[in-house]
Amino acid sequence: MKKVLFLASSLIINSAVYSQLYTPNSTTSTTTNGATGNIGIGTNNPDAKLTVQDNGVSGSNQFLLRTNHARNPERYFMKASVFGTGTEDIAFSLRHDGQMFVGGNVRLGMNDNTASDAALRIFKNENTLVEIANSLGRLQIFKSSCANCGAIGAAAGDTVLRNLGQSPNIIFYIPNNSNDGLSYTGFGNDAHGVWAKFFNNKTAKFDGKVYAKEVEVKANVWADYVFKKDYKLNSLEEVEKHIEEKGHLPNIPSAEEIITKGINVAEMDAKLLEKIEELTLYSIDQNKKLQLQSEKIEKLEKQLEQLLSTKK
């Protein structure tokens, strides 16, 4: 009787320490470490609560959960692939080179009950922060949850984009050098329809008011040519006739042209300066004439005084 009990207990212990999982085409061994309680599949020395180990040959999988799929039998729920392509018709896959493939939306963060169709959603109650980084620094995108967090001037709910590290610069780049004016980087305000667009032909367009403390405009021409000796200055009579016929100053676009085509700020500044410099020349000429008239009047007054004194 003791021999029978000893044999039975040996069989129970052996079955607990070493057992087999049978599949239609192969047999996979499982091992339970009696001292730690760790379970191993494909290994006799499991070093975790569950250790799955394969032989690592080409095409093998370290971990695989599969679902039936009539159209594609390679549709995986989870796959830790050693040499697989990672592009199978899958719900979730991990590749040997660290790439992860997800067949649906990804949500990171606890206690997020907000409905969202975002392909990637990261949730955090306070100051949600996402970074793209390398050895030179990191680009941050975060949602502020307090006023003036980190002395950056952001209010609660603001989204902040900043670059930290070796360089603080951020470039919005259009990878199109065809100079056709069809590609642009834009910023918009959906509530009012205001937008700013920077095109690939060195053109910027703004649909709205621009407020600036200082603006610097480069010009290809300036109006100092008015002061050259060969400059033809119209007479005031000619200017008057042009105004009567055209309704605007010479060399200045009409109201209709401005409304239809707009203006080039640098060119218009030069034209306005041209008129100011012409006015200066007119004033100088008028001043010379006034001086001559004043001298003549003074001379006549002296002659008159002499004549009156002689008659006395």
Salt bridges, closest charged atoms under 4 A:
GLU74 OE2 - ARG66 NH2 3.90
GLU88 OE2 - LYS79 NZ 2.74
ASP89 OD2 - ARG71 NH2 3.02
ASP89 OD1 - ARG75 NH1 3.14
ASP97 OD2 - ARG95 NH2 2.25
ASP112 OD2 - ARG107 NH2 3.06
ASP112 OD2 - ARG121 NE 2.55
GLU131 OE2 - ARG138 NE 2.90
GLU238 OE1 - LYS232 NZ 3.84
GLU274 OE2 - LYS275 NZ 3.07
GLU278 OE1 - LYS275 NZ 3.22
ASP285 OD2 - LYS289 NZ 3.46
